[in-house]
């Protein structure tokens, strides 16, 4: 009976979120529910030329600290460690400390870095001696929007578990249960694995805010029996904030025909977004027209 008097081991208490973490998560949820991009506008800018080694070191350090709930995250101490190891200037150290202060309250960033243009570049596996090129042309922001749209489409295409449990068993695993593989064309060309974030639950995109669109248009048309003829990739393909067009061009560059058809259909469903994209340049307009013609999608009128 002596065992009855023994104290049971205490269960570890769950770490409480800080006020900064709660606010970051609240704003993230609003962006993903009502916004057109998963990019956090509060992310501090790192200057072009910032060393890859320093970003990779800081991010790995942040990941390891965030993985230990009781370990204190000190942006200044991390920046000093990185600066000493990677020979950063005083200005670079200050930049890095500001960026790490932003990372501190965003554990979802160290679990899944797809929402940061800087981390999209980092995940592309640049060479050790590379440096952050900046995002003047919006290419890395477009990568974030492309991945946001891919996850949104996967979420939208999942079966309704509550009302169709009998069909759920035969369905594919939900997007947050698996990774995906995509070829990288900005870095070394290596294939990357990205882990989807179970916390990310976007519900609306620009296209879904137009109730006058017939629901049948939201379904991608049948993939052509022959492979799509893909035009030369236009130089002005990506533009910050134009998510539907960015997703279309991202699929043109990286994805198989089935996904390109789906992203083209999404773009076609929003006539304004299609017009805006075609107005960028003659090359962009020809590219969209060629693919829309092959798939059987209508082009919007020039002057609605």
MILUMVEX-54044 format. One record per residue: x, y, z of N, C-alpha, C in turn; residue number from 1. Coordinates in steps of 0.05 Angstrom, whole numbers, plus 5000, padded with zeros to 4 digits. Layout:
<recs>
<<X; Y; Z>; <X; Y; Z>; <X; Y; Z>; NUM>
...
</recs>
This chain:
<recs>
<<5016; 4976; 5000>; <5000; 5000; 5000>; <5017; 5025; 5000>; 1>
<<5043; 5021; 5002>; <5060; 5045; 5005>; <5059; 5061; 4979>; 2>
<<5053; 5048; 4957>; <5052; 5063; 4932>; <5030; 5084; 4931>; 3>
<<5009; 5080; 4949>; <4987; 5099; 4949>; <4995; 5127; 4958>; 4>
<<5017; 5128; 4974>; <5025; 5154; 4984>; <5046; 5168; 4967>; 5>
<<5055; 5154; 4946>; <5074; 5166; 4928>; <5061; 5187; 4911>; 6>
<<5076; 5209; 4908>; <5065; 5231; 4892>; <5068; 5224; 4862>; 7>
<<5046; 5230; 4848>; <5046; 5225; 4819>; <5063; 5247; 4806>; 8>
<<5078; 5240; 4785>; <5094; 5261; 4772>; <5076; 5282; 4759>; 9>
<<5085; 5307; 4762>; <5069; 5329; 4751>; <5072; 5330; 4721>; 10>
<<5049; 5335; 4708>; <5050; 5337; 4679>; <5061; 5365; 4672>; 11>
<<5078; 5366; 4652>; <5089; 5392; 4644>; <5067; 5411; 4635>; 12>
<<5069; 5436; 4645>; <5049; 5455; 4637>; <5055; 5465; 4609>; 13>
<<5033; 5471; 4595>; <5036; 5481; 4568>; <5044; 5510; 4569>; 14>
<<5063; 5517; 4552>; <5073; 5544; 4551>; <5051; 5563; 4542>; 15>
<<5048; 5585; 4556>; <5028; 5605; 4548>; <5040; 5624; 4527>; 16>
<<5023; 5631; 4508>; <5031; 5649; 4487>; <5035; 5677; 4499>; 17>
<<5054; 5691; 4489>; <5059; 5719; 4498>; <5039; 5737; 4483>; 18>
<<5036; 5762; 4493>; <5018; 5781; 4480>; <5027; 5786; 4451>; 19>
<<5053; 5787; 4446>; <5064; 5791; 4419>; <5056; 5767; 4401>; 20>
<<5058; 5743; 4411>; <5051; 5720; 4395>; <5021; 5720; 4388>; 21>
<<5004; 5726; 4408>; <4975; 5727; 4403>; <4968; 5747; 4382>; 22>
<<4981; 5771; 4383>; <4975; 5792; 4364>; <4985; 5784; 4336>; 23>
<<5008; 5771; 4334>; <5018; 5762; 4308>; <5000; 5741; 4295>; 24>
<<4990; 5723; 4311>; <4972; 5702; 4301>; <4946; 5714; 4293>; 25>
<<4936; 5734; 4308>; <4910; 5747; 4301>; <4912; 5760; 4274>; 26>
<<4934; 5775; 4270>; <4937; 5789; 4244>; <4942; 5770; 4221>; 27>
<<4956; 5748; 4227>; <4960; 5727; 4206>; <4933; 5715; 4197>; 28>
<<4916; 5710; 4217>; <4889; 5698; 4210>; <4873; 5718; 4193>; 29>
<<4874; 5743; 4200>; <4859; 5763; 4184>; <4870; 5765; 4155>; 30>
<<4897; 5765; 4152>; <4909; 5766; 4126>; <4900; 5743; 4109>; 31>
<<4900; 5719; 4121>; <4894; 5695; 4105>; <4865; 5692; 4100>; 32>
<<4848; 5704; 4117>; <4819; 5701; 4112>; <4809; 5722; 4092>; 33>
<<4819; 5746; 4095>; <4807; 5768; 4079>; <4827; 5781; 4059>; 34>
<<4853; 5775; 4063>; <4873; 5788; 4046>; <4878; 5772; 4020>; 35>
<<4896; 5783; 4004>; <4903; 5770; 3979>; <4930; 5758; 3979>; 36>
<<4944; 5759; 4002>; <4971; 5748; 4003>; <4977; 5740; 4032>; 37>
<<4994; 5720; 4035>; <5002; 5711; 4061>; <5026; 5726; 4072>; 38>
<<5037; 5745; 4056>; <5061; 5759; 4065>; <5054; 5779; 4087>; 39>
<<5070; 5779; 4108>; <5067; 5797; 4130>; <5080; 5824; 4123>; 40>
<<5065; 5845; 4120>; <5077; 5871; 4113>; <5095; 5882; 4135>; 41>
<<5094; 5871; 4159>; <5111; 5880; 4181>; <5138; 5868; 4181>; 42>
<<5144; 5849; 4163>; <5170; 5837; 4163>; <5192; 5857; 4156>; 43>
<<5212; 5861; 4174>; <5233; 5880; 4168>; <5249; 5872; 4143>; 44>
<<5257; 5892; 4128>; <5272; 5887; 4103>; <5301; 5882; 4109>; 45>
<<5312; 5861; 4096>; <5341; 5856; 4096>; <5352; 5868; 4071>; 46>
<<5374; 5882; 4073>; <5386; 5895; 4050>; <5396; 5875; 4030>; 47>
<<5393; 5881; 4003>; <5406; 5864; 3983>; <5435; 5861; 3989>; 48>
<<5446; 5837; 3986>; <5474; 5831; 3992>; <5478; 5819; 4019>; 49>
<<5456; 5815; 4035>; <5460; 5803; 4061>; <5469; 5774; 4058>; 50>
<<5489; 5766; 4072>; <5501; 5739; 4067>; <5482; 5716; 4073>; 51>
<<5481; 5697; 4054>; <5465; 5673; 4058>; <5472; 5659; 4084>; 52>
<<5498; 5656; 4090>; <5507; 5641; 4113>; <5496; 5653; 4139>; 53>
<<5494; 5680; 4140>; <5484; 5693; 4164>; <5454; 5689; 4167>; 54>
<<5439; 5690; 4145>; <5410; 5685; 4147>; <5405; 5656; 4155>; 55>
<<5419; 5638; 4142>; <5415; 5609; 4148>; <5423; 5603; 4177>; 56>
<<5444; 5614; 4187>; <5453; 5611; 4215>; <5431; 5621; 4234>; 57>
<<5422; 5646; 4229>; <5402; 5658; 4247>; <5376; 5642; 4247>; 58>
<<5368; 5634; 4223>; <5342; 5619; 4221>; <5344; 5592; 4235>; 59>
<<5366; 5578; 4231>; <5369; 5552; 4245>; <5370; 5556; 4275>; 60>
<<5384; 5576; 4284>; <5385; 5582; 4313>; <5357; 5588; 4324>; 61>
<<5342; 5604; 4309>; <5315; 5611; 4317>; <5297; 5586; 4318>; 62>
<<5300; 5568; 4298>; <5285; 5543; 4297>; <5290; 5526; 4322>; 63>
<<5315; 5524; 4329>; <5323; 5507; 4352>; <5313; 5518; 4378>; 64>
<<5314; 5545; 4381>; <5304; 5558; 4405>; <5273; 5555; 4407>; 65>
<<5259; 5560; 4385>; <5230; 5557; 4385>; <5221; 5528; 4391>; 66>
<<5238; 5509; 4384>; <5231; 5481; 4389>; <5232; 5474; 4419>; 67>
<<5244; 5491; 4435>; <5246; 5486; 4464>; <5230; 5507; 4478>; 68>
<<5205; 5501; 4487>; <5187; 5520; 4498>; <5198; 5536; 4521>; 69>
<<5216; 5525; 4537>; <5226; 5539; 4561>; <5250; 5556; 4555>; 70>
<<5261; 5554; 4531>; <5286; 5569; 4524>; <5279; 5597; 4516>; 71>
<<5293; 5616; 4526>; <5288; 5645; 4520>; <5299; 5653; 4493>; 72>
<<5282; 5667; 4478>; <5290; 5676; 4451>; <5299; 5705; 4454>; 73>
<<5325; 5709; 4450>; <5337; 5735; 4454>; <5348; 5744; 4427>; 74>
<<5334; 5761; 4412>; <5343; 5770; 4385>; <5371; 5783; 4386>; 75>
<<5376; 5799; 4406>; <5402; 5812; 4408>; <5425; 5792; 4411>; 76>
<<5421; 5772; 4428>; <5442; 5752; 4432>; <5446; 5735; 4407>; 77>
<<5424; 5728; 4393>; <5427; 5712; 4369>; <5443; 5729; 4348>; 78>
<<5435; 5754; 4345>; <5448; 5771; 4325>; <5477; 5774; 4331>; 79>
<<5484; 5776; 4356>; <5513; 5779; 4363>; <5528; 5753; 4356>; 80>
<<5515; 5730; 4362>; <5529; 5705; 4355>; <5533; 5703; 4325>; 81>
<<5513; 5709; 4309>; <5515; 5707; 4280>; <5535; 5727; 4270>; 82>
<<5535; 5752; 4280>; <5553; 5773; 4271>; <5582; 5764; 4276>; 83>
<<5588; 5752; 4299>; <5615; 5743; 4305>; <5624; 5720; 4287>; 84>
<<5605; 5702; 4281>; <5612; 5679; 4265>; <5614; 5685; 4235>; 85>
<<5598; 5704; 4226>; <5596; 5710; 4198>; <5608; 5737; 4190>; 86>
<<5621; 5750; 4208>; <5634; 5776; 4203>; <5615; 5797; 4191>; 87>
<<5593; 5801; 4204>; <5574; 5821; 4195>; <5583; 5849; 4203>; 88>
<<5575; 5869; 4188>; <5580; 5897; 4196>; <5561; 5904; 4218>; 89>
<<5566; 5927; 4231>; <5547; 5936; 4252>; <5519; 5941; 4240>; 90>
<<5518; 5952; 4216>; <5492; 5957; 4204>; <5477; 5930; 4198>; 91>
<<5492; 5911; 4188>; <5480; 5885; 4183>; <5470; 5871; 4208>; 92>
<<5486; 5874; 4230>; <5478; 5862; 4255>; <5452; 5875; 4265>; 93>
<<5449; 5901; 4262>; <5425; 5915; 4271>; <5401; 5906; 4254>; 94>
<<5405; 5903; 4228>; <5384; 5893; 4210>; <5375; 5866; 4218>; 95>
<<5394; 5848; 4223>; <5388; 5821; 4231>; <5373; 5820; 4258>; 96>
<<5381; 5837; 4276>; <5367; 5838; 4302>; <5338; 5846; 4299>; 97>
<<5333; 5866; 4282>; <5305; 5874; 4277>; <5289; 5851; 4264>; 98>
<<5301; 5837; 4245>; <5288; 5815; 4232>; <5282; 5793; 4253>; 99>
<<5301; 5787; 4270>; <5298; 5766; 4290>; <5276; 5774; 4311>; 100>
<<5274; 5800; 4316>; <5253; 5809; 4334>; <5225; 5803; 4322>; 101>
<<5223; 5805; 4296>; <5199; 5798; 4282>; <5194; 5768; 4283>; 102>
<<5215; 5752; 4279>; <5213; 5723; 4280>; <5205; 5713; 4308>; 103>
<<5214; 5727; 4328>; <5210; 5719; 4356>; <5181; 5712; 4363>; 104>
<<5162; 5729; 4354>; <5134; 5724; 4361>; <5119; 5708; 4340>; 105>
<<5134; 5697; 4321>; <5121; 5682; 4299>; <5133; 5654; 4297>; 106>
<<5126; 5637; 4315>; <5135; 5610; 4315>; <5127; 5595; 4290>; 107>
<<5104; 5603; 4278>; <5095; 5590; 4253>; <5115; 5595; 4231>; 108>
<<5131; 5616; 4232>; <5151; 5622; 4211>; <5174; 5602; 4213>; 109>
<<5182; 5595; 4237>; <5205; 5576; 4239>; <5195; 5547; 4235>; 110>
<<5169; 5542; 4237>; <5159; 5516; 4230>; <5155; 5513; 4199>; 111>
<<5149; 5535; 4186>; <5142; 5535; 4158>; <5148; 5562; 4146>; 112>
<<5170; 5566; 4133>; <5179; 5592; 4125>; <5168; 5603; 4099>; 113>
<<5146; 5590; 4088>; <5137; 5598; 4062>; <5126; 5626; 4061>; 114>
<<5118; 5638; 4083>; <5105; 5664; 4083>; <5124; 5687; 4081>; 115>
<<5150; 5683; 4082>; <5170; 5704; 4081>; <5185; 5702; 4054>; 116>
<<5186; 5724; 4039>; <5202; 5724; 4014>; <5231; 5717; 4019>; 117>
<<5243; 5727; 4042>; <5271; 5720; 4048>; <5274; 5690; 4053>; 118>
<<5255; 5678; 4067>; <5257; 5650; 4072>; <5251; 5633; 4048>; 119>
<<5234; 5643; 4030>; <5230; 5629; 4004>; <5257; 5627; 3990>; 120>
<<5272; 5648; 3990>; <5299; 5648; 3978>; <5317; 5628; 3993>; 121>
<<5316; 5629; 4019>; <5333; 5612; 4035>; <5326; 5582; 4030>; 122>
<<5301; 5576; 4027>; <5292; 5548; 4021>; <5300; 5539; 3994>; 123>
<<5308; 5558; 3976>; <5316; 5550; 3949>; <5345; 5539; 3949>; 124>
<<5357; 5538; 3972>; <5384; 5527; 3975>; <5405; 5542; 3958>; 125>
<<5408; 5568; 3963>; <5430; 5582; 3949>; <5457; 5570; 3957>; 126>
<<5478; 5577; 3942>; <5504; 5568; 3950>; <5513; 5582; 3975>; 127>
<<5532; 5571; 3989>; <5541; 5582; 4015>; <5551; 5610; 4012>; 128>
<<5563; 5617; 3990>; <5574; 5644; 3986>; <5554; 5664; 3973>; 129>
<<5529; 5655; 3970>; <5508; 5673; 3958>; <5500; 5695; 3978>; 130>
<<5486; 5714; 3967>; <5475; 5736; 3984>; <5447; 5742; 3975>; 131>
<<5431; 5751; 3994>; <5403; 5757; 3989>; <5401; 5778; 3966>; 132>
<<5387; 5772; 3944>; <5386; 5790; 3921>; <5366; 5813; 3924>; 133>
<<5351; 5812; 3946>; <5329; 5831; 3948>; <5305; 5822; 3932>; 134>
<<5284; 5837; 3932>; <5259; 5829; 3918>; <5247; 5852; 3903>; 135>
<<5265; 5867; 3889>; <5256; 5891; 3875>; <5235; 5884; 3853>; 136>
<<5238; 5861; 3840>; <5219; 5853; 3819>; <5195; 5838; 3830>; 137>
<<5194; 5833; 3856>; <5172; 5818; 3868>; <5172; 5788; 3862>; 138>
<<5194; 5778; 3852>; <5195; 5749; 3845>; <5192; 5731; 3869>; 139>
<<5205; 5738; 3891>; <5203; 5720; 3915>; <5177; 5724; 3929>; 140>
<<5166; 5748; 3928>; <5138; 5752; 3939>; <5118; 5736; 3923>; 141>
<<5123; 5735; 3896>; <5105; 5719; 3879>; <5107; 5690; 3887>; 142>
<<5131; 5680; 3895>; <5133; 5652; 3904>; <5115; 5647; 3928>; 143>
<<5115; 5667; 3946>; <5098; 5664; 3970>; <5069; 5662; 3961>; 144>
<<5060; 5680; 3943>; <5032; 5680; 3934>; <5026; 5655; 3919>; 145>
<<5045; 5644; 3904>; <5040; 5619; 3890>; <5035; 5596; 3909>; 146>
<<5051; 5594; 3930>; <5048; 5573; 3949>; <5022; 5577; 3965>; 147>
<<5016; 5602; 3971>; <4990; 5609; 3985>; <4966; 5599; 3968>; 148>
<<4967; 5605; 3942>; <4946; 5596; 3925>; <4944; 5566; 3922>; 149>
<<4967; 5553; 3921>; <4968; 5523; 3920>; <4955; 5511; 3944>; 150>
<<4961; 5521; 3968>; <4950; 5510; 3992>; <4920; 5517; 3994>; 151>
<<4913; 5540; 3985>; <4885; 5548; 3986>; <4868; 5529; 3968>; 152>
<<4879; 5523; 3944>; <4866; 5505; 3925>; <4864; 5477; 3937>; 153>
<<4885; 5468; 3951>; <4884; 5442; 3963>; <4863; 5441; 3985>; 154>
<<4861; 5462; 4001>; <4841; 5464; 4022>; <4813; 5464; 4011>; 155>
<<4810; 5480; 3989>; <4783; 5482; 3976>; <4774; 5455; 3965>; 156>
<<4793; 5439; 3955>; <4787; 5414; 3941>; <4784; 5391; 3961>; 157>
<<4789; 5395; 3987>; <4786; 5373; 4006>; <4757; 5366; 4010>; 158>
<<4751; 5341; 4016>; <4723; 5334; 4020>; <4712; 5346; 4046>; 159>
<<4686; 5350; 4047>; <4673; 5360; 4071>; <4670; 5337; 4091>; 160>
<<4687; 5336; 4111>; <4688; 5314; 4130>; <4661; 5312; 4145>; 161>
<<4650; 5335; 4153>; <4627; 5335; 4169>; <4602; 5324; 4154>; 162>
<<4601; 5330; 4128>; <4577; 5321; 4114>; <4582; 5299; 4094>; 163>
<<4607; 5290; 4093>; <4613; 5268; 4074>; <4634; 5249; 4085>; 164>
<<4631; 5240; 4109>; <4651; 5223; 4122>; <4655; 5198; 4107>; 165>
<<4634; 5188; 4093>; <4637; 5163; 4079>; <4655; 5166; 4055>; 166>
<<4658; 5190; 4045>; <4676; 5194; 4022>; <4704; 5202; 4030>; 167>
<<4707; 5211; 4055>; <4733; 5221; 4063>; <4755; 5200; 4063>; 168>
<<4747; 5175; 4070>; <4768; 5154; 4072>; <4781; 5149; 4045>; 169>
<<4766; 5154; 4023>; <4778; 5149; 3997>; <4792; 5173; 3985>; 170>
<<4791; 5196; 4000>; <4803; 5220; 3990>; <4833; 5221; 3996>; 171>
<<4846; 5240; 3983>; <4875; 5244; 3989>; <4878; 5256; 4016>; 172>
<<4901; 5252; 4029>; <4906; 5264; 4055>; <4904; 5294; 4053>; 173>
<<4895; 5308; 4074>; <4894; 5338; 4073>; <4921; 5349; 4069>; 174>
<<4921; 5375; 4058>; <4947; 5386; 4051>; <4966; 5390; 4074>; 175>
<<4956; 5394; 4099>; <4974; 5398; 4121>; <4986; 5372; 4131>; 176>
<<4977; 5349; 4120>; <4988; 5324; 4129>; <5011; 5314; 4112>; 177>
<<5015; 5327; 4090>; <5036; 5319; 4072>; <5053; 5342; 4063>; 178>
<<5076; 5335; 4052>; <5093; 5356; 4040>; <5088; 5357; 4010>; 179>
<<5101; 5375; 3996>; <5100; 5375; 3967>; <5128; 5380; 3957>; 180>
<<5132; 5371; 3932>; <5158; 5374; 3920>; <5155; 5392; 3896>; 181>
<<5173; 5412; 3894>; <5171; 5430; 3871>; <5199; 5437; 3862>; 182>
<<5203; 5440; 3837>; <5230; 5446; 3827>; <5235; 5476; 3831>; 183>
<<5259; 5481; 3839>; <5268; 5509; 3843>; <5282; 5519; 3819>; 184>
<<5275; 5543; 3810>; <5288; 5554; 3786>; <5304; 5579; 3792>; 185>
<<5302; 5589; 3817>; <5317; 5613; 3825>; <5344; 5607; 3836>; 186>
<<5346; 5583; 3849>; <5371; 5577; 3863>; <5387; 5557; 3846>; 187>
<<5393; 5535; 3859>; <5411; 5516; 3846>; <5397; 5496; 3828>; 188>
<<5370; 5497; 3828>; <5355; 5477; 3812>; <5349; 5453; 3827>; 189>
<<5356; 5451; 3853>; <5350; 5428; 3869>; <5321; 5426; 3875>; 190>
<<5310; 5402; 3878>; <5282; 5399; 3885>; <5279; 5403; 3915>; 191>
<<5258; 5420; 3922>; <5254; 5427; 3950>; <5230; 5413; 3962>; 192>
<<5231; 5408; 3988>; <5208; 5397; 4002>; <5199; 5418; 4021>; 193>
<<5173; 5425; 4019>; <5162; 5445; 4037>; <5140; 5431; 4054>; 194>
<<5140; 5437; 4080>; <5120; 5425; 4097>; <5097; 5444; 4100>; 195>
<<5073; 5435; 4094>; <5050; 5453; 4097>; <5044; 5458; 4126>; 196>
<<5034; 5482; 4131>; <5029; 5492; 4158>; <5000; 5486; 4166>; 197>
<<4996; 5470; 4186>; <4969; 5463; 4195>; <4954; 5487; 4206>; 198>
<<4968; 5507; 4214>; <4955; 5531; 4225>; <4944; 5549; 4203>; 199>
<<4955; 5546; 4178>; <4946; 5563; 4157>; <4919; 5553; 4147>; 200>
<<4899; 5570; 4149>; <4872; 5562; 4140>; <4859; 5585; 4124>; 201>
<<4871; 5593; 4102>; <4859; 5615; 4086>; <4832; 5606; 4074>; 202>
<<4813; 5624; 4072>; <4787; 5617; 4062>; <4779; 5632; 4037>; 203>
<<4788; 5657; 4034>; <4779; 5674; 4012>; <4802; 5684; 3995>; 204>
<<4797; 5686; 3969>; <4816; 5699; 3951>; <4800; 5720; 3937>; 205>
<<4815; 5736; 3921>; <4802; 5757; 3906>; <4780; 5746; 3888>; 206>
<<4785; 5723; 3875>; <4765; 5711; 3857>; <4741; 5702; 3872>; 207>
<<4743; 5693; 3897>; <4720; 5683; 3911>; <4702; 5705; 3922>; 208>
<<4710; 5730; 3918>; <4694; 5752; 3928>; <4675; 5763; 3907>; 209>
<<4672; 5748; 3885>; <4654; 5756; 3864>; <4631; 5736; 3862>; 210>
<<4608; 5740; 3877>; <4587; 5720; 3878>; <4573; 5717; 3851>; 211>
<<4576; 5737; 3833>; <4562; 5735; 3807>; <4575; 5713; 3790>; 212>
<<4598; 5704; 3796>; <4611; 5683; 3780>; <4596; 5657; 3784>; 213>
<<4588; 5644; 3762>; <4575; 5618; 3764>; <4593; 5598; 3777>; 214>
<<4582; 5582; 3795>; <4599; 5562; 3809>; <4613; 5543; 3790>; 215>
<<4600; 5538; 3767>; <4612; 5519; 3748>; <4638; 5529; 3737>; 216>
<<4642; 5556; 3736>; <4666; 5567; 3725>; <4690; 5563; 3744>; 217>
<<4684; 5557; 3769>; <4706; 5554; 3788>; <4719; 5526; 3785>; 218>
<<4707; 5508; 3770>; <4719; 5482; 3765>; <4737; 5484; 3741>; 219>
<<4761; 5474; 3743>; <4779; 5474; 3720>; <4767; 5456; 3698>; 220>
<<4770; 5465; 3673>; <4760; 5449; 3651>; <4778; 5425; 3648>; 221>
<<4768; 5405; 3633>; <4783; 5380; 3630>; <4810; 5387; 3617>; 222>
<<4830; 5373; 3627>; <4857; 5378; 3616>; <4858; 5369; 3587>; 223>
<<4870; 5384; 3569>; <4871; 5376; 3541>; <4884; 5349; 3538>; 224>
<<4876; 5334; 3518>; <4887; 5308; 3514>; <4916; 5309; 3506>; 225>
<<4924; 5330; 3491>; <4952; 5334; 3484>; <4965; 5353; 3504>; 226>
<<4991; 5350; 3506>; <5006; 5368; 3524>; <5003; 5397; 3515>; 227>
<<5001; 5415; 3534>; <4999; 5443; 3528>; <5025; 5453; 3515>; 228>
<<5021; 5471; 3495>; <5045; 5484; 3484>; <5050; 5509; 3501>; 229>
<<5073; 5509; 3514>; <5079; 5531; 3532>; <5096; 5552; 3518>; 230>
<<5087; 5577; 3519>; <5103; 5598; 3506>; <5127; 5605; 3523>; 231>
<<5144; 5621; 3512>; <5168; 5631; 3527>; <5158; 5646; 3551>; 232>
<<5172; 5642; 3573>; <5164; 5655; 3598>; <5169; 5685; 3597>; 233>
<<5149; 5702; 3599>; <5153; 5731; 3597>; <5168; 5743; 3620>; 234>
<<5184; 5763; 3614>; <5201; 5775; 3634>; <5185; 5790; 3655>; 235>
<<5162; 5800; 3648>; <5146; 5815; 3667>; <5123; 5799; 3678>; 236>
<<5128; 5773; 3683>; <5107; 5755; 3691>; <5095; 5761; 3718>; 237>
<<5113; 5767; 3737>; <5104; 5770; 3765>; <5101; 5800; 3772>; 238>
<<5080; 5805; 3788>; <5077; 5832; 3799>; <5065; 5830; 3827>; 239>
<<5077; 5844; 3845>; <5070; 5842; 3873>; <5040; 5848; 3877>; 240>
<<5026; 5831; 3892>; <4998; 5836; 3899>; <4978; 5824; 3880>; 241>
<<4986; 5816; 3855>; <4968; 5805; 3836>; <4969; 5774; 3838>; 242>
<<4956; 5764; 3858>; <4959; 5736; 3866>; <4950; 5716; 3844>; 243>
<<4927; 5721; 3832>; <4917; 5702; 3812>; <4936; 5700; 3788>; 244>
<<4945; 5723; 3778>; <4964; 5722; 3756>; <4990; 5710; 3764>; 245>
<<5000; 5717; 3788>; <5025; 5705; 3797>; <5023; 5675; 3800>; 246>
<<5000; 5665; 3809>; <4996; 5636; 3811>; <4996; 5623; 3783>; 247>
<<4983; 5637; 3764>; <4982; 5626; 3737>; <5011; 5624; 3726>; 248>
<<5027; 5645; 3729>; <5054; 5645; 3717>; <5072; 5626; 3733>; 249>
<<5067; 5623; 3759>; <5082; 5604; 3775>; <5077; 5576; 3765>; 250>
<<5052; 5570; 3759>; <5045; 5543; 3748>; <5057; 5539; 3720>; 251>
<<5057; 5560; 3704>; <5069; 5559; 3677>; <5098; 5551; 3679>; 252>
<<5112; 5562; 3699>; <5140; 5558; 3702>; <5147; 5531; 3715>; 253>
<<5131; 5523; 3736>; <5139; 5501; 3753>; <5121; 5476; 3752>; 254>
<<5095; 5479; 3745>; <5076; 5458; 3751>; <5069; 5442; 3726>; 255>
<<5057; 5418; 3730>; <5048; 5402; 3707>; <5023; 5415; 3695>; 256>
<<5015; 5404; 3672>; <4992; 5415; 3657>; <4967; 5417; 3673>; 257>
<<4961; 5396; 3689>; <4936; 5396; 3704>; <4934; 5420; 3723>; 258>
<<4956; 5427; 3736>; <4955; 5450; 3754>; <4954; 5476; 3739>; 259>
<<4968; 5477; 3716>; <4967; 5501; 3700>; <4939; 5506; 3690>; 260>
<<4925; 5485; 3682>; <4897; 5489; 3674>; <4880; 5500; 3697>; 261>
<<4884; 5490; 3721>; <4869; 5499; 3744>; <4875; 5528; 3750>; 262>
<<4901; 5536; 3749>; <4908; 5563; 3756>; <4899; 5582; 3733>; 263>
<<4899; 5573; 3708>; <4889; 5589; 3686>; <4859; 5594; 3690>; 264>
<<4845; 5574; 3699>; <4816; 5576; 3703>; <4810; 5596; 3726>; 265>
<<4826; 5595; 3747>; <4823; 5614; 3769>; <4826; 5642; 3758>; 266>
<<4847; 5646; 3742>; <4852; 5673; 3731>; <4829; 5682; 3712>; 267>
<<4820; 5663; 3696>; <4798; 5670; 3677>; <4772; 5678; 3692>; 268>
<<4768; 5666; 3715>; <4744; 5672; 3731>; <4743; 5701; 3741>; 269>
<<4766; 5714; 3741>; <4767; 5742; 3750>; <4776; 5758; 3726>; 270>
<<4756; 5770; 3712>; <4762; 5785; 3687>; <4780; 5809; 3693>; 271>
<<4776; 5822; 3715>; <4793; 5846; 3721>; <4822; 5838; 3724>; 272>
<<4827; 5816; 3739>; <4854; 5806; 3743>; <4867; 5799; 3716>; 273>
<<4851; 5786; 3698>; <4862; 5779; 3672>; <4869; 5803; 3656>; 274>
<<4851; 5824; 3656>; <4857; 5848; 3641>; <4882; 5862; 3652>; 275>
<<4885; 5863; 3678>; <4908; 5876; 3690>; <4934; 5862; 3682>; 276>
<<4933; 5835; 3682>; <4957; 5820; 3674>; <4964; 5825; 3645>; 277>
<<4943; 5824; 3627>; <4948; 5827; 3599>; <4958; 5855; 3591>; 278>
<<4951; 5874; 3608>; <4959; 5902; 3603>; <4989; 5907; 3609>; 279>
<<5002; 5888; 3622>; <5030; 5892; 3630>; <5049; 5895; 3606>; 280>
<<5046; 5876; 3587>; <5063; 5877; 3563>; <5051; 5859; 3541>; 281>
<<5060; 5863; 3517>; <5051; 5847; 3495>; <5058; 5818; 3499>; 282>
<<5082; 5812; 3510>; <5090; 5784; 3515>; <5072; 5770; 3534>; 283>
<<5064; 5784; 3556>; <5046; 5773; 3576>; <5019; 5767; 3563>; 284>
<<5009; 5786; 3547>; <4983; 5783; 3535>; <4983; 5759; 3515>; 285>
<<5004; 5757; 3499>; <5006; 5734; 3481>; <5007; 5708; 3496>; 286>
<<5022; 5707; 3517>; <5024; 5683; 3533>; <4997; 5674; 3544>; 287>
<<4982; 5693; 3556>; <4956; 5686; 3567>; <4937; 5677; 3545>; 288>
<<4937; 5692; 3523>; <4919; 5685; 3501>; <4924; 5657; 3490>; 289>
<<4950; 5651; 3485>; <4957; 5624; 3474>; <4947; 5602; 3492>; 290>
<<4951; 5605; 3519>; <4943; 5583; 3537>; <4913; 5582; 3541>; 291>
<<4900; 5605; 3543>; <4871; 5606; 3545>; <4858; 5593; 3521>; 292>
<<4869; 5599; 3497>; <4857; 5587; 3472>; <4860; 5556; 3473>; 293>
<<4883; 5546; 3482>; <4887; 5517; 3482>; <4868; 5504; 3502>; 294>
<<4864; 5517; 3525>; <4848; 5505; 3546>; <4818; 5509; 3541>; 295>
<<4811; 5529; 3525>; <4783; 5535; 3520>; <4771; 5555; 3539>; 296>
<<4787; 5573; 3549>; <4777; 5593; 3568>; <4773; 5619; 3553>; 297>
<<4752; 5634; 3560>; <4746; 5659; 3546>; <4764; 5682; 3556>; 298>
<<4771; 5699; 3538>; <4786; 5724; 3546>; <4766; 5746; 3552>; 299>
<<4772; 5763; 3571>; <4754; 5784; 3578>; <4753; 5805; 3556>; 300>
<<4731; 5820; 3555>; <4729; 5842; 3536>; <4749; 5864; 3544>; 301>
<<4760; 5877; 3524>; <4781; 5897; 3529>; <4770; 5920; 3546>; 302>
<<4746; 5929; 3540>; <4733; 5951; 3555>; <4706; 5942; 3565>; 303>
<<4704; 5933; 3590>; <4679; 5922; 3600>; <4658; 5945; 3603>; 304>
</recs>
